[in-house]
Amino acid sequence: MNIECTRFKVKDGKSERVDEWLTFLKMNIKDVLITLENEKMYVETIFREHLNGKEYLYWYSIQGEGGLDVQDSEHWIDKKHLAYWNECIDHTYRPVDLKTEVVMIPENLKELMR
């Protein structure tokens, strides 16, 4: 099982596109959830932060082993998601992986996630 929380910087001037992106995901949640199955993505959450005049998105995820990489997906929702990603995420900023300190998932759920 892979548990991550990573911070990505939003490109300057792309806040409105991020609004559209997140709304797109919310409005198409049924298709989003279908693609998560192929990725063995059990939990994926996006957080948003404005700090010192900059905007960041955080991805928190719990993923099983051997799932499809979103980059390899042929599903239309993933293609659109990646288009937003490429437009909005600042690739000159090195993503920050937060360190996992404690995982509090009951054993019966962990077994289901393997």
C-alpha positions in Angstrom: 0.0 0.0 0.0 1.3 3.5 -0.9 0.2 6.5 1.2 1.2 9.9 0.0 0.5 13.6 0.5 2.3 15.8 -2.0 2.3 19.6 -2.5 2.3 21.0 -6.0 2.5 24.7 -6.9 -0.1 26.3 -9.2 1.2 28.5 -12.0 0.7 32.2 -11.4 -2.6 33.4 -13.0 -4.1 29.9 -13.2 -6.4 30.1 -10.2 -9.6 30.4 -12.2 -8.6 27.4 -14.3 -8.0 25.4 -11.1 -11.5 26.4 -10.1 -12.8 25.0 -13.4 -10.6 21.8 -13.0 -11.9 21.0 -9.5 -15.5 21.8 -10.6 -15.0 19.4 -13.6 -13.8 16.6 -11.3 -16.8 17.2 -8.9 -19.3 17.3 -11.8 -17.9 14.1 -13.3 -17.3 12.2 -10.0 -19.0 9.0 -11.3 -16.5 8.7 -14.1 -13.6 9.8 -11.8 -14.5 6.9 -9.4 -14.5 4.4 -12.3 -10.9 5.4 -13.2 -9.8 5.1 -9.6 -10.6 1.4 -9.6 -8.1 0.7 -12.4 -5.5 2.6 -10.5 -6.2 0.7 -7.3 -6.7 4.2 -5.8 -8.7 3.7 -2.6 -8.6 7.3 -1.5 -7.7 10.4 -3.4 -8.3 13.8 -2.0 -7.2 17.2 -3.3 -6.6 20.1 -0.9 -6.0 23.7 -1.8 -3.9 26.3 0.0 -3.0 30.0 -0.5 0.2 30.8 1.3 2.3 33.9 1.0 0.7 35.0 -2.2 1.1 31.6 -3.9 -1.3 28.8 -4.5 -0.8 25.1 -3.9 -2.6 21.9 -4.4 -2.0 18.9 -2.2 -2.8 15.4 -3.3 -3.5 12.9 -0.5 -3.8 9.3 -1.6 -4.0 5.7 -0.5 -3.2 3.4 -3.4 -2.8 -0.4 -3.6 0.1 -2.1 -5.4 0.1 -2.7 -9.2 -2.6 -0.2 -10.3 -2.6 1.6 -13.6 -0.7 4.9 -13.7 -3.0 7.8 -14.6 -0.5 8.7 -17.4 -1.3 5.3 -19.1 -5.1 5.6 -18.9 -7.1 5.9 -22.1 -10.2 7.1 -20.2 -11.5 10.5 -21.4 -11.8 11.8 -17.8 -8.1 11.1 -17.2 -7.0 12.8 -20.4 -9.0 15.9 -19.5 -7.6 15.8 -15.9 -4.0 15.6 -17.2 -4.7 18.5 -19.6 -5.7 20.6 -16.7 -2.7 19.3 -14.7 -0.3 20.3 -17.5 -1.9 23.7 -17.8 -2.1 24.6 -14.1 0.7 22.9 -12.3 4.1 24.7 -12.2 6.6 22.1 -13.3 9.5 24.3 -12.3 8.5 23.9 -8.7 9.8 20.7 -7.1 6.8 18.9 -5.5 7.1 18.4 -1.8 6.3 14.9 -0.4 5.1 15.2 3.2 6.5 12.5 5.4 4.1 9.8 6.6 4.5 9.5 10.4 1.5 7.4 11.5 -1.0 5.4 9.5 -4.3 4.9 11.3 -6.3 2.4 9.3 -8.0 -0.6 10.9 -6.5 -3.9 9.9 -9.7 -5.2 8.3 -9.6 -2.2 5.9 -5.9 -2.6 5.2 -6.6 -6.1 4.1 -9.2 -4.9 1.7 -6.7 -2.4 0.2 -4.0 -4.9 -0.7 
